[in-house]
Amino acid sequence: MRRYVWILLLAISLSACTLDEGTPTQTEMPSTTETVVVTETTCPITTTCEPASTSTVTPSSTITSTLEINPTATFTLMPTPVPFYLQEGSPAYITNFVYPNKACNWMGVAGQVFDANNVPVINLVIIIRGQLGGRTIDKIAVTGIPEADVYGPGGYEIQLADQALESSGTLVIQVFGLEGIPLSNPAPFDTYNDCSKNLIIINFVEK
């Protein structure tokens, strides 16, 4: 009887051990929650999750292409528009009346410069250059000097020679600003070996 009881107790003990070893506890089961979290955070933000870069063409490459100049291109300089032109009737040839004591022993150019409202303009530079009687001429005057008032307000005067000499298109006259900017195109004119034509009146007007 005792032997039977002992065997029965041994069998029950073995059955309890088998049940304990075969049944996983809650702590031994893999946590699905942790697995999901790990899976969601394995995406590298700076590689696969970042939008594709759009800076494949740099601004410098665009500027270089648009500023290229054809080295074989030919550039033609066009005349710059100017505000002053020869007044209708210029040049006019008359007798030297300003220096009667010199009479024919004087030849020169005089006149005025007018704006678009026909008002004389002062402080403009008048330059005459060229050849006359075998000499190089490079003369300058400024409009509005008191000595030239005899020709009208804002007048100018340039003596060319101490006698009447003939020339054909070898002299040019031009108007400049005080800063040296051309305000008219060079205008060629003639001179005469004639005492009745030794004062040459050349006026400019703004258009």
C-alpha positions in Angstrom: 0.0 0.0 0.0 2.7 2.4 0.9 4.5 1.4 -2.3 1.5 2.3 -4.4 1.1 5.6 -2.7 4.7 6.5 -3.3 4.4 5.6 -7.0 1.3 7.7 -7.3 3.0 10.7 -5.8 6.0 10.2 -8.0 3.8 10.2 -11.1 2.0 13.3 -10.1 5.3 15.1 -9.5 6.7 14.1 -12.9 3.5 15.3 -14.5 3.8 18.7 -12.8 7.4 19.1 -14.0 6.5 18.2 -17.5 3.8 20.8 -17.5 6.1 23.5 -16.1 8.8 22.8 -18.7 6.5 22.7 -21.7 4.4 25.7 -21.0 6.2 29.0 -21.8 5.7 31.8 -19.3 4.5 35.2 -20.3 8.0 36.7 -19.8 9.5 34.1 -22.2 7.2 35.0 -25.1 8.7 37.4 -27.7 7.3 40.9 -27.4 5.6 41.7 -30.7 5.3 45.3 -29.6 9.1 45.8 -29.3 9.6 44.1 -32.7 7.2 46.5 -34.4 8.9 49.6 -32.8 12.3 48.4 -33.9 11.1 47.8 -37.4 9.6 51.3 -37.8 12.7 53.1 -36.6 15.2 51.3 -38.8 14.6 53.7 -41.8 17.7 56.1 -42.1 16.2 59.6 -42.4 19.2 61.0 -44.2 19.2 58.4 -47.0 16.1 56.5 -48.1 13.6 58.8 -46.4 15.0 62.2 -47.6 13.5 63.7 -50.8 15.7 63.5 -53.8 18.0 66.5 -54.3 17.0 69.0 -57.0 20.4 70.9 -57.2 21.9 68.9 -60.0 22.4 72.1 -62.1 24.4 74.8 -60.3 23.7 78.5 -60.9 27.3 79.0 -62.0 27.0 76.6 -64.9 23.9 78.5 -66.1 25.6 81.9 -65.9 28.7 80.6 -67.8 26.5 79.3 -70.6 24.5 82.5 -71.0 27.5 84.8 -70.9 29.5 83.1 -73.6 30.5 85.5 -76.4 31.4 84.3 -79.9 35.0 85.2 -80.4 34.5 85.5 -84.2 31.6 88.1 -83.8 32.1 91.5 -85.4 31.0 94.6 -83.6 30.4 97.9 -85.4 30.4 101.1 -83.4 27.4 103.3 -84.3 27.5 107.1 -83.9 26.2 108.2 -80.6 23.1 110.4 -80.7 23.9 114.1 -80.0 21.5 116.9 -79.0 23.0 119.8 -81.0 23.1 120.2 -84.8 24.1 123.0 -87.2 21.4 125.6 -87.3 19.8 126.2 -90.6 21.8 128.8 -92.5 25.1 127.9 -90.9 27.8 128.5 -91.8 27.2 132.1 -93.0 30.1 134.2 -94.4 30.3 138.0 -93.7 32.8 140.8 -93.4 34.7 141.1 -90.2 32.8 143.9 -88.5 34.1 143.3 -84.9 37.7 144.3 -85.6 37.4 147.1 -88.2 41.0 148.2 -87.6 42.2 144.8 -88.7 39.9 144.5 -91.6 41.2 141.7 -93.8 44.1 140.9 -91.5 41.8 138.7 -89.4 39.8 135.6 -90.0 37.7 133.6 -87.5 34.6 131.7 -86.5 31.9 133.0 -84.1 28.3 132.2 -83.2 25.9 130.9 -80.6 24.4 127.6 -79.3 20.7 127.4 -78.7 18.6 124.9 -76.7 15.3 123.4 -77.9 13.5 126.6 -76.7 15.8 128.8 -78.7 17.5 130.1 -75.6 21.3 130.6 -75.8 23.3 128.0 -73.8 26.4 129.1 -71.9 29.4 127.1 -70.7 29.6 124.8 -73.7 33.0 124.1 -75.3 33.5 124.8 -79.0 36.6 123.2 -80.6 37.9 123.7 -84.2 40.5 121.3 -85.5 42.2 120.6 -88.8 44.5 122.2 -91.4 44.6 125.7 -92.6 47.3 127.4 -94.8 49.7 124.6 -94.1 49.3 124.8 -90.3 47.6 122.6 -87.8 44.6 124.2 -86.1 43.5 123.2 -82.6 41.4 126.1 -81.2 39.0 126.2 -78.3 36.3 128.6 -76.9 33.5 128.6 -74.3 30.0 129.9 -75.0 29.0 132.9 -72.8 32.3 134.7 -72.4 31.8 138.5 -72.2 34.2 139.2 -75.1 31.8 137.4 -77.4 28.6 139.2 -76.4 28.8 141.1 -79.6 27.6 138.0 -81.4 24.6 137.7 -79.0 24.0 136.2 -75.6 26.0 133.1 -75.0 28.3 133.9 -77.9 31.7 132.4 -78.7 34.6 133.4 -81.0 37.7 131.7 -82.3 40.3 133.4 -84.4 41.7 131.2 -87.1 44.4 133.3 -88.8 45.6 136.9 -89.3 44.5 136.9 -93.0 41.8 135.5 -95.2 42.8 132.0 -96.3 41.1 129.4 -98.5 40.4 125.8 -97.4 37.9 123.2 -98.4 36.6 120.8 -95.7 39.9 120.6 -93.9 38.5 122.2 -90.7 35.8 120.8 -88.5 33.9 122.4 -85.6 32.3 120.5 -82.7 30.4 121.2 -79.5 31.4 119.5 -76.2 30.2 119.6 -72.6 32.6 120.8 -69.9 33.3 117.2 -69.0 34.4 116.4 -72.5 31.3 114.6 -73.8 30.6 115.4 -77.5 27.3 117.2 -77.9 27.4 117.5 -81.6 28.9 115.7 -84.6 32.0 117.2 -86.2 30.9 119.6 -88.8 33.3 120.4 -91.6 33.3 123.9 -93.2 35.1 125.9 -95.8 37.0 129.2 -95.6 37.7 131.8 -98.4 40.5 134.0 -99.4 38.0 136.9 -99.5 37.8 139.8 -97.1 34.1 139.9 -97.4 33.9 136.4 -96.1 36.5 136.4 -93.3 34.0 136.2 -90.4 32.3 132.8 -90.4 29.1 132.6 -88.4 28.3 129.0 -87.2 25.4 128.5 -84.8 24.2 125.2 -83.2 20.6 124.4 -82.1 19.3 121.6 -79.9 16.8 119.2 -81.6 
